[in-house]
Amino acid sequence: MIPVTLDIEGLYSYKEKQTIDFNKLTSAGLFGIFGAVGSGKSSILEAILLALYGNTERLSSRGEKSSMLNLQSNRVAITFQFKAGKNNQYQYKAEYVASRNKNNWEDVRPAVHTFYRATNTSSWEPLDQGAEEILGMKMDHFRQTVIIPQGKFKDFIELKPKDRADMMKDLFGLERFELSSQTKNLLSEVNTKKLTLKTQLEGMAEFTEDLLQEQGKQLSALKEKEGIEEKKYTLIEEELSKAKLVRERFLELKELQIQYDELQKHLPQIERSRSNLQQYQTATQHFKPLITQLDELKVDLEKYSVSVTNCKRWKTEYEEKVAELIHTETALQKEFAKKGEREAKIRDLKKVMEINALQLKSRDYKKTIEQLRPSIEGCREKIIHLTEQIEAQEKQMDLLKTPDPNELADLKTYIREIRDNQLVIDQTVKELQSLQGHLTSVTEEIKAIKGQIPEGLHSLENWMTFEENKGNHLLTVREKLIQQQGLSRYAPHLHDGQPCPLCGSDDHPNPIEAEFDTVDLQTNEMAIKDNQTALAGIRRLASTLDKIVFSHSDVVNKIEDKEKQLKEVQSKRQNVFSKINEKGFDSLKAVEDFLNESAAITVKQQQLFQSIKTLRLECGQLTINSKSDEEKLQSIQNEYTAQLSAIASKKEDLQYKVFCEAYFSQTNDVIQDAINKVQQAIDQLEIKIQRNKDVLIESRGKQSTNLANLNQYTELLKGCEDRQLKLKDDLQSKMQEMGFEMEHELKAILDQNLDVAQLENSIREFERQWDITKDKLEALQQNKAVNQFNEAAFEQLNDNLRSAKTILGNIKSQLTLTHNHMETTLLKLEEKAKLNKNLDTVEKRESQLRELDRLFQGSGFVKYVSSIYLKDLSHAANLRFMKLTNNNLSMEIDSDNTFWVLDHLNGGKRRLLKTLSGGQTFQASLCLALALAEKVKSLNRADQSFFFLDEGFGSLDKNSLRVVFETLKSLHQENRIVGIISHVEELQQEIGVYAEVELDGEKGSVVRYSY
C-alpha cells in the first residue's frame, strides 16, 4: 500500500479541511511528520485507519464516536487515496463521513463508509470490497505491519505465542497448509486405485513367458520358409528383367521403321523449300534496298505535291482577309472617340441610384420613429404590472413553513435503512430455508448410507472389520484346502513299511482319501472374490460418507452464520424504528405522510421561487428593452436628419441634370440595367478593337509563313523527282545483271516475307532426324535377340513371377501376424510388469498417506509452517538488531514461538525479549516490524512498500538515534518508503523532506511542508 493524498476535516484538532499530499513525501524515500506535542501528528494515522477500517485506535467502535469529532465541527470527513494490489498497480479512494445529530449534539449518526477504484477514464468506480479485501490484511495486522500508531509498536513482541502463530496464518494465508481433508480424499483414491490394479492383473493371467516362447518358434519356422521363396522369386525376376529389355528394343525397332517411312514422304517438300529459300535470300540481298527507296520517294512526291497546291490556294485567302481587317479597325476607332461622354452619364446615374436609396431609407426611418413611440409607452405599463405580481408572490412564499432539511434527510435515511434491512431479512430467510432443505437432504443421504449397514454392525468401521475378519478366515480355509489337495496326490503311494515322503513315518493308520473334491476349493475362491468386492464397496461408502458428513458440518455452520446475520439485521431494523419513535412518529406510514407533506411544501416553494424568478427576469428584460428602444429612437431621429442633408448635396453634384430627371421616378433595377447596357457597350468596343488588332497581326504572320512554305515545298518536289529517275535506272541495270526479267516477278518473291532463320532450322532439323533414325534402324536390324523376340514366352515369365509373388506374400502375412501376436504378448507382459510395479508404488503411497493423515490431524502442519515463517522473520530482523546493538545482543525464537535475547556481553546467555530496556525494546520492535513489512511486500509482489512509524524515538540516546536513523535511510536503497512521526528535534534536522503540523487557535491543526 502506497498513500497518495489524505483529506482530514473535523477529526480531533483538525477543524478546517487539511490535505496531506504524500506524492513528494514518499518520493524522498524517508520523510517525517513533525510538530509539538498535541499538535495533531498522530491523528493523521488515526484518520488513515478510520478511512480504511472505520475505526480508531484511541476510541471504541461504539459509544465513543462523538469524542473524535472536533468540538467546533458538526461532522468528520476523511478522504484517503492510495495505491494497492499487485505491484501497487491500482489506485483506490476511501471516504469516511460521520455527522452529529442536530437534535442531540452528543450523538453521532452512523458513518457513511465507501470505497472506489480509479478507472481508465479518470473516474471513480464504487466497490463492494472493504480494506481487508483490498489490502489482504485485518486492521490489527495492518497496525503491526504498515501503520503503527503510538503505544502499539511492541504489540507484536507482547503477543502470546499462539496469537503470534495465528497472525502468521492469517497474514500469509497459511490455511492453505490445512491438508487433513485432502489427505483423506487422496487415501480414498489410492484404495480405489489399488483395487483397480488388482482387477487389471487378474485379466492378464493368460499372458505368460511360455506363450511368448511358443510364438518365437513359429516365427523362426516362417522366416526360414520365407528365405527359400524369396530366392525363387529373385531368379524369376532377374530373367523377366532381361526379357523386358529385349522387348523394349523390339518395340523401338517398329517405331523407328514407322518414323523412317514418314520422313521419306516429306523429303520432296524439303527440297522445294531449300530452292525457294536460296532464291528469296538472293532477291533480298541485292534488290530490296532499291525498291524500298523508290517506295519512300513515291510517298514524299505525293506529300510535297499536295503541300504546294495548298500553299497557292492559301496565298489568295490571306490577302483578302488582311484587307478586310484593316477596314474594320478604322470603323472601331471612330466609335471609341465617344467613350468619355458615356462614362460621365454612368456616374450621374449611379448618383441617382444613391439618392433614391437615401430617400427610401429616410422613409423607413420615419416609419420606425412612428412605431417606437407607442412601444416604449407599453413597456413602461408592463413593468409596473409585473412589479405588483412579484410583491404578491413574495408575501405568499413567506407564509409557507420550510421543513428542516437535515431532519428530512435523517427520516429518508431511516426509511431506506428499514427497506434495505427488510430486503436483507427476506433474502436471509430464503437462504436459511434453502440451507435447511439442503441439510435435510444431506441427513437423508447419511441415513441411507447407514441403512446399508447389516443388523448387529453399528458402523461402517465395524462392518469393514467384520468383512476383513471374514476374508482372513476364508484365506485360512483356502490354504488348508490347498494342503489337502497336495496330500491327496501322495495318498495312493503310501504303503505299510515304507516311509512317508512328508513325515518319514513307516505306519499309515488313517491315510487321506486319494480323490480330492475341488468343488470346496472353487466355492472358497468365489467367496474370497465376493469378500474383496464387498470390502471395496464398504470403502467407497466410507469415502462418500466422509464427504457427506463434511458437507453436513459445513451446512450447519452456514445456517448458524445466517441465523446470526438475521438477528443482527433485525436488531438494526428495530434500532431504526426506535429512532423514528424518538422523533415523534408512531409508524412508518406517519413518517412517509410527513415526508410527502414536506415534499409538497418544497415543491410549492420551488414553484413560487421559479415563478418569482421568471417574473423578475421578464421585468428586467422589459426594462432593458425599453431603454434600448429609447436609445434607438434618438439614434434614428439623428440618422433621419442626416439622410435629408445628404440627398440635397448629391442632387447638386449631377453633371447631366436634364438627362437624369427621367430616372428619378425609376427603380434602381431599371437604372442599373441602363448603366449595364452603356458599360457593356464600352467594354465590348475595347474588346473588339483589341481582338481585331490581334487577328490582323496573326493573319499577317500566317501570310508570311505561307509564302515561305510555298517556296520550300516547290524546291523539295523538284529534288524528289530527280532522285526517282536515277533509282529506276539503277534497278533496271541490276535486274539485267542478276537475270531477272520482270519487275513484278521480283516484287512477288520479296512479298513472301519468309522467316529465313526458322526455315533454315526446319531444314537442318529434318536432315538431323533423317540421319539419327536411319542409324538407329540399321543398328537394331543387326541385333539377333531383338529379331527373335517371342511375345508368348514373355507373358509366361510374367505369370511365373506373379505366382511366386503370391506365395511369398502369403508367407509374409503369416509372418507379420505371428510377429504382431508376439508383440502383443510382449506388450501385455510389460504392462503386467508395470501394473505389478504400480501396485507396489500404490501400496507404498497408501502407507505414506496413512502416516501423513496421522501427522496432519489437529492442524499440526499449519503450526509447523507458521513456526518456519516466524523463524525466517526472526532471522531477517536479527540482522538489523545486531547492527543496532553493536553485536552486543541478538534475538532468536524457540520451538514454542517465544522470542529470546542472547546477551553476548554475558557469555551469550539467553533471557526473554520482554526483559529489555525501553530503548532496546524499541530497537527490537523496529527490526521485527521492518522484517514483517518486507514479508508483506513480497506477499503482495510489489516493487515498493510503505511503513509508517509513530513511536519510541524519545527513548533513544543520541548514538542509538543515529544508528536507527542510518538504518531507516538505508531502506530507501531497498525500495522502501518510511514515514516517521516524532517531536524529536534531532530527527527534524536530519530529514530534509517533511510535513509540519501546527496547532492554530482559530483554524485548528494546520499542515505545512518543508518544500
DAKA-V239702 format. One line per field, one symbol per residue. phi: phi as a letter, one per 30 degrees, with the letter a starting at -180 (. if undefined). burial: # if it has 9 or more other C-alpha atoms within 8 Angstrom, else .. A space follows every 50 residues. Layout:
# DAKA-V239702
phi = ???
burial = ???
This chain:
# DAKA-V239702
phi = .bdcbbcbbichdddcdbcccdedddddibbbbclddidjdddddddddd ddcibcddcddbicdddddedcccacbbbbcacajdhhdccbbcbbbbbd dddbdddcdedcbbbbbdcdcicccdbddcddddciaddddddcbcbcdd icdcedddddeddddddedddcidddcdcddddddddddddddddddddd dddcdddbdddddddddddddddddddddddedddddddddddddddddd ddeddddddddddddddddddddddddddddddddccddddddddddddd dddddddddddddddddddddddddddddddddddddcdddddddddddd dddddddddddddddddddddddddddddddddddddddddddddddddd dddddddddddddddddddddddddddddddddddddddddddddddddd dddddjcdadddddddddddddddddddddddddddddddedcdbeicdd dcciddcbdbddddccdddddddddddddddddddddddddddddedddd dddddddddddddddddddddedddddddddddjccaddddddddddddd dddddddddddddddddddddddddddddddddddddddddddddddddd ddddccddededcdccdddddddddddddddddddddddddddddddddd dddddddddddddddddddddddddddddddddddddcjcccdddddddd ddhddddddddddddddddedddddddddddddddddcdbdddddddddd dddddddddddddddddddddddddddddddddddddddddddddddddd dddddddihdddddddddddddddddddddddddchidbbcbbcdcicdb cccddbiidcbdddddddddddddddddddddddddedddhcdbbbbcbb aidddcdddddddddddddddddciccbcbcacddeddddcdcacccbcc dcdidbcbbdc
burial = ###################.###.##.########...#####.###### ######..###..###.###..#############.##.########### #......#....######........#..###.##.#.#.#########. .###.##...#..########..#...###..######.######.##.# #..#..##..##..##.##..##.##..##.##..##.##..##.##.## ..#..##.##..#......#..##..#..##.##..##.##.##..##.# #..##.##..##.##..##.##..##.##..##..#.....#####.### ###.##.##.##..##.##..##..#..##.##..##.##..##..#... .......#..##.##.##..##.##..##.##..##.##..##.##..## ..#...#..#.###..##.##..##.##..##.##.##.##..#...### .....#.#.....#......#..##.##..##.###.######.#..##. ##..##.##..##.##..##.##..##..##...#....##...#..#.. ##..#..##..#..##..#..##.##..##..#..##.##..##.##..# #..#.....#..##......##..#..##..#..##.##..##.##..## .##..##.##..##.##..##.##..##..#..###...#....##..## ........#...#..#...#..##.##..##....#..#....#..##.# #..##.##..##.##..##.##..##.##..#..##.##..##.##..## .##..#..#####.###.###.######.###.#..#######...#### ####......###.....#.#################..#.#.####### #....#...##.###.###.##..########....##..#.#######. ..#####....
